[in-house]
Amino acid sequence: MPALPKAVYVNELGDEGNERVRAAYGPNYERLSQLKRRYDPNNLFRLSQNILPA
């Protein structure tokens, strides 16, 4: 039997830390972080699974 992927569904995350959030977004995390810096530099929208501004 093949191994299951280590997938993460971002809406199911609790307070598991930034590394788990990074894993959920995978290679898109850096691009999303740059967008966050541009549109939300003060991190106003931070209460859910947060992407930190770059």
ModelCIF file with pLDDT and N, C-alpha, C, O atoms, coordinates in Angstrom:
data_MODEL
#
_entry.id   MODEL 
#
_entity.id                         1 
_entity.type                       polymer 
_entity.pdbx_number_of_molecules   1 
#
_entity_poly.entity_id                      1 
_entity_poly.type                           'polypeptide(L)' 
_entity_poly.nstd_linkage                   no 
_entity_poly.nstd_monomer                   no 
_entity_poly.pdbx_seq_one_letter_code       MPALPKAVYVNELGDEGNERVRAAYGPNYERLSQLKRRYDPNNLFRLSQNILPA 
_entity_poly.pdbx_seq_one_letter_code_can   MPALPKAVYVNELGDEGNERVRAAYGPNYERLSQLKRRYDPNNLFRLSQNILPA 
_entity_poly.pdbx_strand_id                 A 
#
loop_
_entity_poly_seq.entity_id 
_entity_poly_seq.num 
_entity_poly_seq.mon_id 
_entity_poly_seq.hetero 
1 1  MET n 
1 2  PRO n 
1 3  ALA n 
1 4  LEU n 
1 5  PRO n 
1 6  LYS n 
1 7  ALA n 
1 8  VAL n 
1 9  TYR n 
1 10 VAL n 
1 11 ASN n 
1 12 GLU n 
1 13 LEU n 
1 14 GLY n 
1 15 ASP n 
1 16 GLU n 
1 17 GLY n 
1 18 ASN n 
1 19 GLU n 
1 20 ARG n 
1 21 VAL n 
1 22 ARG n 
1 23 ALA n 
1 24 ALA n 
1 25 TYR n 
1 26 GLY n 
1 27 PRO n 
1 28 ASN n 
1 29 TYR n 
1 30 GLU n 
1 31 ARG n 
1 32 LEU n 
1 33 SER n 
1 34 GLN n 
1 35 LEU n 
1 36 LYS n 
1 37 ARG n 
1 38 ARG n 
1 39 TYR n 
1 40 ASP n 
1 41 PRO n 
1 42 ASN n 
1 43 ASN n 
1 44 LEU n 
1 45 PHE n 
1 46 ARG n 
1 47 LEU n 
1 48 SER n 
1 49 GLN n 
1 50 ASN n 
1 51 ILE n 
1 52 LEU n 
1 53 PRO n 
1 54 ALA n 
#
_struct_asym.id          A 
_struct_asym.entity_id   1 
#
loop_
_ma_qa_metric.id 
_ma_qa_metric.mode 
_ma_qa_metric.name 
_ma_qa_metric.software_group_id 
_ma_qa_metric.type 
1 global pLDDT . pLDDT 
2 local  pLDDT . pLDDT 
#
_ma_qa_metric_global.metric_id      1 
_ma_qa_metric_global.metric_value   81.57 
_ma_qa_metric_global.model_id       1 
_ma_qa_metric_global.ordinal_id     1 
#
loop_
_ma_qa_metric_local.label_asym_id 
_ma_qa_metric_local.label_comp_id 
_ma_qa_metric_local.label_seq_id 
_ma_qa_metric_local.metric_id 
_ma_qa_metric_local.metric_value 
_ma_qa_metric_local.model_id 
_ma_qa_metric_local.ordinal_id 
A MET 1  2 66.00 1 1  
A PRO 2  2 70.00 1 2  
A ALA 3  2 69.00 1 3  
A LEU 4  2 61.00 1 4  
A PRO 5  2 67.00 1 5  
A LYS 6  2 71.00 1 6  
A ALA 7  2 73.00 1 7  
A VAL 8  2 75.00 1 8  
A TYR 9  2 78.00 1 9  
A VAL 10 2 78.00 1 10 
A ASN 11 2 77.00 1 11 
A GLU 12 2 78.00 1 12 
A LEU 13 2 78.00 1 13 
A GLY 14 2 76.00 1 14 
A ASP 15 2 78.00 1 15 
A GLU 16 2 78.00 1 16 
A GLY 17 2 80.00 1 17 
A ASN 18 2 83.00 1 18 
A GLU 19 2 85.00 1 19 
A ARG 20 2 85.00 1 20 
A VAL 21 2 85.00 1 21 
A ARG 22 2 87.00 1 22 
A ALA 23 2 85.00 1 23 
A ALA 24 2 85.00 1 24 
A TYR 25 2 86.00 1 25 
A GLY 26 2 86.00 1 26 
A PRO 27 2 90.00 1 27 
A ASN 28 2 91.00 1 28 
A TYR 29 2 89.00 1 29 
A GLU 30 2 93.00 1 30 
A ARG 31 2 93.00 1 31 
A LEU 32 2 91.00 1 32 
A SER 33 2 91.00 1 33 
A GLN 34 2 93.00 1 34 
A LEU 35 2 92.00 1 35 
A LYS 36 2 90.00 1 36 
A ARG 37 2 91.00 1 37 
A ARG 38 2 93.00 1 38 
A TYR 39 2 92.00 1 39 
A ASP 40 2 89.00 1 40 
A PRO 41 2 89.00 1 41 
A ASN 42 2 89.00 1 42 
A ASN 43 2 85.00 1 43 
A LEU 44 2 86.00 1 44 
A PHE 45 2 80.00 1 45 
A ARG 46 2 77.00 1 46 
A LEU 47 2 73.00 1 47 
A SER 48 2 68.00 1 48 
A GLN 49 2 71.00 1 49 
A ASN 50 2 77.00 1 50 
A ILE 51 2 81.00 1 51 
A LEU 52 2 77.00 1 52 
A PRO 53 2 80.00 1 53 
A ALA 54 2 74.00 1 54 
#
loop_
_atom_site.group_PDB 
_atom_site.id 
_atom_site.type_symbol 
_atom_site.label_atom_id 
_atom_site.label_alt_id 
_atom_site.label_comp_id 
_atom_site.label_asym_id 
_atom_site.label_entity_id 
_atom_site.label_seq_id 
_atom_site.pdbx_PDB_ins_code 
_atom_site.Cartn_x 
_atom_site.Cartn_y 
_atom_site.Cartn_z 
_atom_site.occupancy 
_atom_site.B_iso_or_equiv 
_atom_site.pdbx_formal_charge 
_atom_site.auth_seq_id 
_atom_site.auth_comp_id 
_atom_site.auth_asym_id 
_atom_site.auth_atom_id 
_atom_site.pdbx_PDB_model_num 
ATOM 1   N N  . MET A 1 1  ? 0.844   -1.164 0.000  1.00 66.00 ? 1  MET A N  1 
ATOM 2   C CA . MET A 1 1  ? 0.000   0.000  0.000  1.00 66.00 ? 1  MET A CA 1 
ATOM 3   C C  . MET A 1 1  ? 0.898   1.239  0.000  1.00 66.00 ? 1  MET A C  1 
ATOM 4   O O  . MET A 1 1  ? 1.844   1.306  0.785  1.00 66.00 ? 1  MET A O  1 
ATOM 5   N N  . PRO A 1 2  ? 0.621   2.223  -0.868 1.00 70.00 ? 2  PRO A N  1 
ATOM 6   C CA . PRO A 1 2  ? 1.445   3.441  -0.900 1.00 70.00 ? 2  PRO A CA 1 
ATOM 7   C C  . PRO A 1 2  ? 1.220   4.295  0.336  1.00 70.00 ? 2  PRO A C  1 
ATOM 8   O O  . PRO A 1 2  ? 0.149   4.281  0.943  1.00 70.00 ? 2  PRO A O  1 
ATOM 9   N N  . ALA A 1 3  ? 2.247   5.031  0.686  1.00 69.00 ? 3  ALA A N  1 
ATOM 10  C CA . ALA A 1 3  ? 2.154   5.933  1.849  1.00 69.00 ? 3  ALA A CA 1 
ATOM 11  C C  . ALA A 1 3  ? 1.195   7.076  1.530  1.00 69.00 ? 3  ALA A C  1 
ATOM 12  O O  . ALA A 1 3  ? 1.115   7.536  0.391  1.00 69.00 ? 3  ALA A O  1 
ATOM 13  N N  . LEU A 1 4  ? 0.480   7.519  2.540  1.00 61.00 ? 4  LEU A N  1 
ATOM 14  C CA . LEU A 1 4  ? -0.433  8.647  2.372  1.00 61.00 ? 4  LEU A CA 1 
ATOM 15  C C  . LEU A 1 4  ? 0.349   9.941  2.315  1.00 61.00 ? 4  LEU A C  1 
ATOM 16  O O  . LEU A 1 4  ? 1.359   10.079 3.005  1.00 61.00 ? 4  LEU A O  1 
ATOM 17  N N  . PRO A 1 5  ? -0.091  10.889 1.514  1.00 67.00 ? 5  PRO A N  1 
ATOM 18  C CA . PRO A 1 5  ? 0.616   12.183 1.474  1.00 67.00 ? 5  PRO A CA 1 
ATOM 19  C C  . PRO A 1 5  ? 0.431   12.926 2.791  1.00 67.00 ? 5  PRO A C  1 
ATOM 20  O O  . PRO A 1 5  ? -0.559  12.723 3.495  1.00 67.00 ? 5  PRO A O  1 
ATOM 21  N N  . LYS A 1 6  ? 1.373   13.772 3.112  1.00 71.00 ? 6  LYS A N  1 
ATOM 22  C CA . LYS A 1 6  ? 1.302   14.562 4.343  1.00 71.00 ? 6  LYS A CA 1 
ATOM 23  C C  . LYS A 1 6  ? 0.589   15.872 4.046  1.00 71.00 ? 6  LYS A C  1 
ATOM 24  O O  . LYS A 1 6  ? 1.141   16.955 4.239  1.00 71.00 ? 6  LYS A O  1 
ATOM 25  N N  . ALA A 1 7  ? -0.639  15.754 3.577  1.00 73.00 ? 7  ALA A N  1 
ATOM 26  C CA . ALA A 1 7  ? -1.417  16.926 3.199  1.00 73.00 ? 7  ALA A CA 1 
ATOM 27  C C  . ALA A 1 7  ? -2.011  17.597 4.440  1.00 73.00 ? 7  ALA A C  1 
ATOM 28  O O  . ALA A 1 7  ? -2.239  16.961 5.469  1.00 73.00 ? 7  ALA A O  1 
ATOM 29  N N  . VAL A 1 8  ? -2.246  18.870 4.307  1.00 75.00 ? 8  VAL A N  1 
ATOM 30  C CA . VAL A 1 8  ? -2.834  19.660 5.380  1.00 75.00 ? 8  VAL A CA 1 
ATOM 31  C C  . VAL A 1 8  ? -3.972  20.472 4.775  1.00 75.00 ? 8  VAL A C  1 
ATOM 32  O O  . VAL A 1 8  ? -3.792  21.129 3.750  1.00 75.00 ? 8  VAL A O  1 
ATOM 33  N N  . TYR A 1 9  ? -5.127  20.427 5.398  1.00 78.00 ? 9  TYR A N  1 
ATOM 34  C CA . TYR A 1 9  ? -6.239  21.265 4.980  1.00 78.00 ? 9  TYR A CA 1 
ATOM 35  C C  . TYR A 1 9  ? -6.243  22.475 5.893  1.00 78.00 ? 9  TYR A C  1 
ATOM 36  O O  . TYR A 1 9  ? -6.471  22.344 7.095  1.00 78.00 ? 9  TYR A O  1 
ATOM 37  N N  . VAL A 1 10 ? -5.996  23.643 5.339  1.00 78.00 ? 10 VAL A N  1 
ATOM 38  C CA . VAL A 1 10 ? -5.741  24.847 6.131  1.00 78.00 ? 10 VAL A CA 1 
ATOM 39  C C  . VAL A 1 10 ? -6.917  25.215 7.035  1.00 78.00 ? 10 VAL A C  1 
ATOM 40  O O  . VAL A 1 10 ? -6.698  25.746 8.123  1.00 78.00 ? 10 VAL A O  1 
ATOM 41  N N  . ASN A 1 11 ? -8.146  24.952 6.622  1.00 77.00 ? 11 ASN A N  1 
ATOM 42  C CA . ASN A 1 11 ? -9.285  25.302 7.458  1.00 77.00 ? 11 ASN A CA 1 
ATOM 43  C C  . ASN A 1 11 ? -9.459  24.383 8.657  1.00 77.00 ? 11 ASN A C  1 
ATOM 44  O O  . ASN A 1 11 ? -10.256 24.677 9.548  1.00 77.00 ? 11 ASN A O  1 
ATOM 45  N N  . GLU A 1 12 ? -8.739  23.291 8.693  1.00 78.00 ? 12 GLU A N  1 
ATOM 46  C CA . GLU A 1 12 ? -8.809  22.369 9.819  1.00 78.00 ? 12 GLU A CA 1 
ATOM 47  C C  . GLU A 1 12 ? -7.697  22.590 10.838 1.00 78.00 ? 12 GLU A C  1 
ATOM 48  O O  . GLU A 1 12 ? -7.653  21.905 11.860 1.00 78.00 ? 12 GLU A O  1 
ATOM 49  N N  . LEU A 1 13 ? -6.806  23.529 10.576 1.00 78.00 ? 13 LEU A N  1 
ATOM 50  C CA . LEU A 1 13 ? -5.711  23.795 11.496 1.00 78.00 ? 13 LEU A CA 1 
ATOM 51  C C  . LEU A 1 13 ? -6.201  24.570 12.715 1.00 78.00 ? 13 LEU A C  1 
ATOM 52  O O  . LEU A 1 13 ? -7.087  25.418 12.616 1.00 78.00 ? 13 LEU A O  1 
ATOM 53  N N  . GLY A 1 14 ? -5.617  24.268 13.844 1.00 76.00 ? 14 GLY A N  1 
ATOM 54  C CA . GLY A 1 14 ? -5.856  25.048 15.043 1.00 76.00 ? 14 GLY A CA 1 
ATOM 55  C C  . GLY A 1 14 ? -4.663  25.952 15.263 1.00 76.00 ? 14 GLY A C  1 
ATOM 56  O O  . GLY A 1 14 ? -4.166  26.570 14.321 1.00 76.00 ? 14 GLY A O  1 
ATOM 57  N N  . ASP A 1 15 ? -4.211  26.032 16.468 1.00 78.00 ? 15 ASP A N  1 
ATOM 58  C CA . ASP A 1 15 ? -3.023  26.827 16.791 1.00 78.00 ? 15 ASP A CA 1 
ATOM 59  C C  . ASP A 1 15 ? -1.818  25.892 16.783 1.00 78.00 ? 15 ASP A C  1 
ATOM 60  O O  . ASP A 1 15 ? -1.271  25.558 17.834 1.00 78.00 ? 15 ASP A O  1 
ATOM 61  N N  . GLU A 1 16 ? -1.419  25.481 15.604 1.00 78.00 ? 16 GLU A N  1 
ATOM 62  C CA . GLU A 1 16 ? -0.352  24.485 15.459 1.00 78.00 ? 16 GLU A CA 1 
ATOM 63  C C  . GLU A 1 16 ? 0.990   25.086 15.094 1.00 78.00 ? 16 GLU A C  1 
ATOM 64  O O  . GLU A 1 16 ? 1.981   24.365 14.978 1.00 78.00 ? 16 GLU A O  1 
ATOM 65  N N  . GLY A 1 17 ? 1.036   26.378 14.913 1.00 80.00 ? 17 GLY A N  1 
ATOM 66  C CA . GLY A 1 17 ? 2.308   27.016 14.630 1.00 80.00 ? 17 GLY A CA 1 
ATOM 67  C C  . GLY A 1 17 ? 2.520   27.319 13.166 1.00 80.00 ? 17 GLY A C  1 
ATOM 68  O O  . GLY A 1 17 ? 1.839   26.784 12.290 1.00 80.00 ? 17 GLY A O  1 
ATOM 69  N N  . ASN A 1 18 ? 3.481   28.192 12.922 1.00 83.00 ? 18 ASN A N  1 
ATOM 70  C CA . ASN A 1 18 ? 3.744   28.694 11.579 1.00 83.00 ? 18 ASN A CA 1 
ATOM 71  C C  . ASN A 1 18 ? 4.264   27.616 10.632 1.00 83.00 ? 18 ASN A C  1 
ATOM 72  O O  . ASN A 1 18 ? 3.973   27.669 9.437  1.00 83.00 ? 18 ASN A O  1 
ATOM 73  N N  . GLU A 1 19 ? 5.012   26.654 11.121 1.00 85.00 ? 19 GLU A N  1 
ATOM 74  C CA . GLU A 1 19 ? 5.549   25.614 10.236 1.00 85.00 ? 19 GLU A CA 1 
ATOM 75  C C  . GLU A 1 19 ? 4.430   24.786 9.625  1.00 85.00 ? 19 GLU A C  1 
ATOM 76  O O  . GLU A 1 19 ? 4.512   24.393 8.461  1.00 85.00 ? 19 GLU A O  1 
ATOM 77  N N  . ARG A 1 20 ? 3.398   24.520 10.392 1.00 85.00 ? 20 ARG A N  1 
ATOM 78  C CA . ARG A 1 20 ? 2.255   23.747 9.875  1.00 85.00 ? 20 ARG A CA 1 
ATOM 79  C C  . ARG A 1 20 ? 1.476   24.568 8.840  1.00 85.00 ? 20 ARG A C  1 
ATOM 80  O O  . ARG A 1 20 ? 0.982   24.018 7.856  1.00 85.00 ? 20 ARG A O  1 
ATOM 81  N N  . VAL A 1 21 ? 1.368   25.876 9.061  1.00 85.00 ? 21 VAL A N  1 
ATOM 82  C CA . VAL A 1 21 ? 0.708   26.751 8.086  1.00 85.00 ? 21 VAL A CA 1 
ATOM 83  C C  . VAL A 1 21 ? 1.522   26.780 6.799  1.00 85.00 ? 21 VAL A C  1 
ATOM 84  O O  . VAL A 1 21 ? 0.955   26.723 5.707  1.00 85.00 ? 21 VAL A O  1 
ATOM 85  N N  . ARG A 1 22 ? 2.847   26.869 6.915  1.00 87.00 ? 22 ARG A N  1 
ATOM 86  C CA . ARG A 1 22 ? 3.715   26.831 5.731  1.00 87.00 ? 22 ARG A CA 1 
ATOM 87  C C  . ARG A 1 22 ? 3.519   25.533 4.954  1.00 87.00 ? 22 ARG A C  1 
ATOM 88  O O  . ARG A 1 22 ? 3.484   25.535 3.724  1.00 87.00 ? 22 ARG A O  1 
ATOM 89  N N  . ALA A 1 23 ? 3.394   24.439 5.672  1.00 85.00 ? 23 ALA A N  1 
ATOM 90  C CA . ALA A 1 23 ? 3.186   23.143 5.022  1.00 85.00 ? 23 ALA A CA 1 
ATOM 91  C C  . ALA A 1 23 ? 1.852   23.118 4.280  1.00 85.00 ? 23 ALA A C  1 
ATOM 92  O O  . ALA A 1 23 ? 1.745   22.507 3.216  1.00 85.00 ? 23 ALA A O  1 
ATOM 93  N N  . ALA A 1 24 ? 0.849   23.770 4.830  1.00 85.00 ? 24 ALA A N  1 
ATOM 94  C CA . ALA A 1 24 ? -0.468  23.774 4.199  1.00 85.00 ? 24 ALA A CA 1 
ATOM 95  C C  . ALA A 1 24 ? -0.446  24.510 2.858  1.00 85.00 ? 24 ALA A C  1 
ATOM 96  O O  . ALA A 1 24 ? -1.091  24.078 1.903  1.00 85.00 ? 24 ALA A O  1 
ATOM 97  N N  . TYR A 1 25 ? 0.280   25.597 2.784  1.00 86.00 ? 25 TYR A N  1 
ATOM 98  C CA . TYR A 1 25 ? 0.332   26.385 1.552  1.00 86.00 ? 25 TYR A CA 1 
ATOM 99  C C  . TYR A 1 25 ? 1.439   25.942 0.614  1.00 86.00 ? 25 TYR A C  1 
ATOM 100 O O  . TYR A 1 25 ? 1.443   26.320 -0.558 1.00 86.00 ? 25 TYR A O  1 
ATOM 101 N N  . GLY A 1 26 ? 2.365   25.157 1.102  1.00 86.00 ? 26 GLY A N  1 
ATOM 102 C CA . GLY A 1 26 ? 3.422   24.600 0.264  1.00 86.00 ? 26 GLY A CA 1 
ATOM 103 C C  . GLY A 1 26 ? 4.233   25.663 -0.450 1.00 86.00 ? 26 GLY A C  1 
ATOM 104 O O  . GLY A 1 26 ? 4.598   26.671 0.156  1.00 86.00 ? 26 GLY A O  1 
ATOM 105 N N  . PRO A 1 27 ? 4.524   25.454 -1.741 1.00 90.00 ? 27 PRO A N  1 
ATOM 106 C CA . PRO A 1 27 ? 5.374   26.398 -2.476 1.00 90.00 ? 27 PRO A CA 1 
ATOM 107 C C  . PRO A 1 27 ? 4.711   27.760 -2.703 1.00 90.00 ? 27 PRO A C  1 
ATOM 108 O O  . PRO A 1 27 ? 5.385   28.702 -3.119 1.00 90.00 ? 27 PRO A O  1 
ATOM 109 N N  . ASN A 1 28 ? 3.428   27.884 -2.443 1.00 91.00 ? 28 ASN A N  1 
ATOM 110 C CA . ASN A 1 28 ? 2.734   29.163 -2.620 1.00 91.00 ? 28 ASN A CA 1 
ATOM 111 C C  . ASN A 1 28 ? 2.924   30.102 -1.433 1.00 91.00 ? 28 ASN A C  1 
ATOM 112 O O  . ASN A 1 28 ? 2.579   31.280 -1.522 1.00 91.00 ? 28 ASN A O  1 
ATOM 113 N N  . TYR A 1 29 ? 3.464   29.604 -0.331 1.00 89.00 ? 29 TYR A N  1 
ATOM 114 C CA . TYR A 1 29 ? 3.549   30.408 0.889  1.00 89.00 ? 29 TYR A CA 1 
ATOM 115 C C  . TYR A 1 29 ? 4.340   31.704 0.688  1.00 89.00 ? 29 TYR A C  1 
ATOM 116 O O  . TYR A 1 29 ? 3.907   32.761 1.148  1.00 89.00 ? 29 TYR A O  1 
ATOM 117 N N  . GLU A 1 30 ? 5.470   31.642 0.023  1.00 93.00 ? 30 GLU A N  1 
ATOM 118 C CA . GLU A 1 30 ? 6.307   32.838 -0.160 1.00 93.00 ? 30 GLU A CA 1 
ATOM 119 C C  . GLU A 1 30 ? 5.580   33.909 -0.963 1.00 93.00 ? 30 GLU A C  1 
ATOM 120 O O  . GLU A 1 30 ? 5.639   35.090 -0.621 1.00 93.00 ? 30 GLU A O  1 
ATOM 121 N N  . ARG A 1 31 ? 4.895   33.503 -2.030 1.00 93.00 ? 31 ARG A N  1 
ATOM 122 C CA . ARG A 1 31 ? 4.143   34.458 -2.843 1.00 93.00 ? 31 ARG A CA 1 
ATOM 123 C C  . ARG A 1 31 ? 2.999   35.064 -2.035 1.00 93.00 ? 31 ARG A C  1 
ATOM 124 O O  . ARG A 1 31 ? 2.747   36.266 -2.124 1.00 93.00 ? 31 ARG A O  1 
ATOM 125 N N  . LEU A 1 32 ? 2.313   34.251 -1.255 1.00 91.00 ? 32 LEU A N  1 
ATOM 126 C CA . LEU A 1 32 ? 1.223   34.753 -0.423 1.00 91.00 ? 32 LEU A CA 1 
ATOM 127 C C  . LEU A 1 32 ? 1.744   35.695 0.663  1.00 91.00 ? 32 LEU A C  1 
ATOM 128 O O  . LEU A 1 32 ? 1.082   36.669 1.021  1.00 91.00 ? 32 LEU A O  1 
ATOM 129 N N  . SER A 1 33 ? 2.915   35.399 1.173  1.00 91.00 ? 33 SER A N  1 
ATOM 130 C CA . SER A 1 33 ? 3.527   36.259 2.176  1.00 91.00 ? 33 SER A CA 1 
ATOM 131 C C  . SER A 1 33 ? 3.859   37.636 1.603  1.00 91.00 ? 33 SER A C  1 
ATOM 132 O O  . SER A 1 33 ? 3.697   38.646 2.287  1.00 91.00 ? 33 SER A O  1 
ATOM 133 N N  . GLN A 1 34 ? 4.317   37.680 0.369  1.00 93.00 ? 34 GLN A N  1 
ATOM 134 C CA . GLN A 1 34 ? 4.599   38.961 -0.280 1.00 93.00 ? 34 GLN A CA 1 
ATOM 135 C C  . GLN A 1 34 ? 3.316   39.748 -0.531 1.00 93.00 ? 34 GLN A C  1 
ATOM 136 O O  . GLN A 1 34 ? 3.292   40.969 -0.378 1.00 93.00 ? 34 GLN A O  1 
ATOM 137 N N  . LEU A 1 35 ? 2.261   39.053 -0.913 1.00 92.00 ? 35 LEU A N  1 
ATOM 138 C CA . LEU A 1 35 ? 0.965   39.720 -1.077 1.00 92.00 ? 35 LEU A CA 1 
ATOM 139 C C  . LEU A 1 35 ? 0.445   40.253 0.253  1.00 92.00 ? 35 LEU A C  1 
ATOM 140 O O  . LEU A 1 35 ? -0.126  41.342 0.317  1.00 92.00 ? 35 LEU A O  1 
ATOM 141 N N  . LYS A 1 36 ? 0.649   39.482 1.301  1.00 90.00 ? 36 LYS A N  1 
ATOM 142 C CA . LYS A 1 36 ? 0.229   39.914 2.640  1.00 90.00 ? 36 LYS A CA 1 
ATOM 143 C C  . LYS A 1 36 ? 0.976   41.192 3.038  1.00 90.00 ? 36 LYS A C  1 
ATOM 144 O O  . LYS A 1 36 ? 0.382   42.106 3.610  1.00 90.00 ? 36 LYS A O  1 
ATOM 145 N N  . ARG A 1 37 ? 2.257   41.253 2.741  1.00 91.00 ? 37 ARG A N  1 
ATOM 146 C CA . ARG A 1 37 ? 3.035   42.450 3.060  1.00 91.00 ? 37 ARG A CA 1 
ATOM 147 C C  . ARG A 1 37 ? 2.510   43.662 2.304  1.00 91.00 ? 37 ARG A C  1 
ATOM 148 O O  . ARG A 1 37 ? 2.496   44.775 2.829  1.00 91.00 ? 37 ARG A O  1 
ATOM 149 N N  . ARG A 1 38 ? 2.080   43.438 1.077  1.00 93.00 ? 38 ARG A N  1 
ATOM 150 C CA . ARG A 1 38 ? 1.596   44.543 0.250  1.00 93.00 ? 38 ARG A CA 1 
ATOM 151 C C  . ARG A 1 38 ? 0.217   45.040 0.697  1.00 93.00 ? 38 ARG A C  1 
ATOM 152 O O  . ARG A 1 38 ? -0.008  46.248 0.773  1.00 93.00 ? 38 ARG A O  1 
ATOM 153 N N  . TYR A 1 39 ? -0.703  44.123 0.990  1.00 92.00 ? 39 TYR A N  1 
ATOM 154 C CA . TYR A 1 39 ? -2.085  44.500 1.260  1.00 92.00 ? 39 TYR A CA 1 
ATOM 155 C C  . TYR A 1 39 ? -2.457  44.536 2.740  1.00 92.00 ? 39 TYR A C  1 
ATOM 156 O O  . TYR A 1 39 ? -3.456  45.157 3.103  1.00 92.00 ? 39 TYR A O  1 
ATOM 157 N N  . ASP A 1 40 ? -1.685  43.891 3.593  1.00 89.00 ? 40 ASP A N  1 
ATOM 158 C CA . ASP A 1 40 ? -1.975  43.879 5.032  1.00 89.00 ? 40 ASP A CA 1 
ATOM 159 C C  . ASP A 1 40 ? -0.661  43.937 5.824  1.00 89.00 ? 40 ASP A C  1 
ATOM 160 O O  . ASP A 1 40 ? -0.359  43.015 6.582  1.00 89.00 ? 40 ASP A O  1 
ATOM 161 N N  . PRO A 1 41 ? 0.125   45.016 5.656  1.00 89.00 ? 41 PRO A N  1 
ATOM 162 C CA . PRO A 1 41 ? 1.448   45.082 6.301  1.00 89.00 ? 41 PRO A CA 1 
ATOM 163 C C  . PRO A 1 41 ? 1.375   45.114 7.828  1.00 89.00 ? 41 PRO A C  1 
ATOM 164 O O  . PRO A 1 41 ? 2.332   44.719 8.494  1.00 89.00 ? 41 PRO A O  1 
ATOM 165 N N  . ASN A 1 42 ? 0.264   45.576 8.391  1.00 89.00 ? 42 ASN A N  1 
ATOM 166 C CA . ASN A 1 42 ? 0.130   45.630 9.853  1.00 89.00 ? 42 ASN A CA 1 
ATOM 167 C C  . ASN A 1 42 ? -0.466  44.352 10.429 1.00 89.00 ? 42 ASN A C  1 
ATOM 168 O O  . ASN A 1 42 ? -0.708  44.267 11.633 1.00 89.00 ? 42 ASN A O  1 
ATOM 169 N N  . ASN A 1 43 ? -0.703  43.354 9.573  1.00 85.00 ? 43 ASN A N  1 
ATOM 170 C CA . ASN A 1 43 ? -1.191  42.047 9.982  1.00 85.00 ? 43 ASN A CA 1 
ATOM 171 C C  . ASN A 1 43 ? -2.535  42.144 10.722 1.00 85.00 ? 43 ASN A C  1 
ATOM 172 O O  . ASN A 1 43 ? -2.745  41.483 11.739 1.00 85.00 ? 43 ASN A O  1 
ATOM 173 N N  . LEU A 1 44 ? -3.428  42.970 10.198 1.00 86.00 ? 44 LEU A N  1 
ATOM 174 C CA . LEU A 1 44 ? -4.747  43.135 10.794 1.00 86.00 ? 44 LEU A CA 1 
ATOM 175 C C  . LEU A 1 44 ? -5.537  41.831 10.771 1.00 86.00 ? 44 LEU A C  1 
ATOM 176 O O  . LEU A 1 44 ? -6.194  41.482 11.751 1.00 86.00 ? 44 LEU A O  1 
ATOM 177 N N  . PHE A 1 45 ? -5.473  41.116 9.657  1.00 80.00 ? 45 PHE A N  1 
ATOM 178 C CA . PHE A 1 45 ? -6.204  39.854 9.515  1.00 80.00 ? 45 PHE A CA 1 
ATOM 179 C C  . PHE A 1 45 ? -5.306  38.708 9.968  1.00 80.00 ? 45 PHE A C  1 
ATOM 180 O O  . PHE A 1 45 ? -4.657  38.060 9.146  1.00 80.00 ? 45 PHE A O  1 
ATOM 181 N N  . ARG A 1 46 ? -5.269  38.463 11.252 1.00 77.00 ? 46 ARG A N  1 
ATOM 182 C CA . ARG A 1 46 ? -4.319  37.511 11.818 1.00 77.00 ? 46 ARG A CA 1 
ATOM 183 C C  . ARG A 1 46 ? -4.948  36.465 12.723 1.00 77.00 ? 46 ARG A C  1 
ATOM 184 O O  . ARG A 1 46 ? -4.224  35.672 13.325 1.00 77.00 ? 46 ARG A O  1 
ATOM 185 N N  . LEU A 1 47 ? -6.254  36.435 12.840 1.00 73.00 ? 47 LEU A N  1 
ATOM 186 C CA . LEU A 1 47 ? -6.884  35.578 13.841 1.00 73.00 ? 47 LEU A CA 1 
ATOM 187 C C  . LEU A 1 47 ? -7.090  34.136 13.394 1.00 73.00 ? 47 LEU A C  1 
ATOM 188 O O  . LEU A 1 47 ? -7.419  33.292 14.227 1.00 73.00 ? 47 LEU A O  1 
ATOM 189 N N  . SER A 1 48 ? -6.913  33.822 12.128 1.00 68.00 ? 48 SER A N  1 
ATOM 190 C CA . SER A 1 48 ? -7.057  32.441 11.678 1.00 68.00 ? 48 SER A CA 1 
ATOM 191 C C  . SER A 1 48 ? -5.683  31.881 11.346 1.00 68.00 ? 48 SER A C  1 
ATOM 192 O O  . SER A 1 48 ? -4.692  32.282 11.956 1.00 68.00 ? 48 SER A O  1 
ATOM 193 N N  . GLN A 1 49 ? -5.609  30.980 10.409 1.00 71.00 ? 49 GLN A N  1 
ATOM 194 C CA . GLN A 1 49 ? -4.330  30.403 10.006 1.00 71.00 ? 49 GLN A CA 1 
ATOM 195 C C  . GLN A 1 49 ? -3.558  31.473 9.266  1.00 71.00 ? 49 GLN A C  1 
ATOM 196 O O  . GLN A 1 49 ? -3.745  31.675 8.066  1.00 71.00 ? 49 GLN A O  1 
ATOM 197 N N  . ASN A 1 50 ? -2.708  32.140 9.975  1.00 77.00 ? 50 ASN A N  1 
ATOM 198 C CA . ASN A 1 50 ? -2.079  33.364 9.509  1.00 77.00 ? 50 ASN A CA 1 
ATOM 199 C C  . ASN A 1 50 ? -0.861  33.128 8.640  1.00 77.00 ? 50 ASN A C  1 
ATOM 200 O O  . ASN A 1 50 ? -0.010  32.289 8.935  1.00 77.00 ? 50 ASN A O  1 
ATOM 201 N N  . ILE A 1 51 ? -0.800  33.891 7.560  1.00 81.00 ? 51 ILE A N  1 
ATOM 202 C CA . ILE A 1 51 ? 0.412   33.997 6.753  1.00 81.00 ? 51 ILE A CA 1 
ATOM 203 C C  . ILE A 1 51 ? 1.084   35.277 7.219  1.00 81.00 ? 51 ILE A C  1 
ATOM 204 O O  . ILE A 1 51 ? 0.481   36.350 7.175  1.00 81.00 ? 51 ILE A O  1 
ATOM 205 N N  . LEU A 1 52 ? 2.309   35.172 7.659  1.00 77.00 ? 52 LEU A N  1 
ATOM 206 C CA . LEU A 1 52 ? 3.013   36.341 8.158  1.00 77.00 ? 52 LEU A CA 1 
ATOM 207 C C  . LEU A 1 52 ? 3.477   37.216 7.007  1.00 77.00 ? 52 LEU A C  1 
ATOM 208 O O  . LEU A 1 52 ? 3.921   36.691 5.987  1.00 77.00 ? 52 LEU A O  1 
ATOM 209 N N  . PRO A 1 53 ? 3.387   38.546 7.139  1.00 80.00 ? 53 PRO A N  1 
ATOM 210 C CA . PRO A 1 53 ? 3.897   39.439 6.092  1.00 80.00 ? 53 PRO A CA 1 
ATOM 211 C C  . PRO A 1 53 ? 5.401   39.243 5.910  1.00 80.00 ? 53 PRO A C  1 
ATOM 212 O O  . PRO A 1 53 ? 6.142   39.090 6.881  1.00 80.00 ? 53 PRO A O  1 
ATOM 213 N N  . ALA A 1 54 ? 5.836   39.250 4.661  1.00 74.00 ? 54 ALA A N  1 
ATOM 214 C CA . ALA A 1 54 ? 7.268   39.076 4.363  1.00 74.00 ? 54 ALA A CA 1 
ATOM 215 C C  . ALA A 1 54 ? 8.068   40.252 4.850  1.00 74.00 ? 54 ALA A C  1 
ATOM 216 O O  . ALA A 1 54 ? 9.288   40.279 4.686  1.00 74.00 ? 54 ALA A O  1 
#
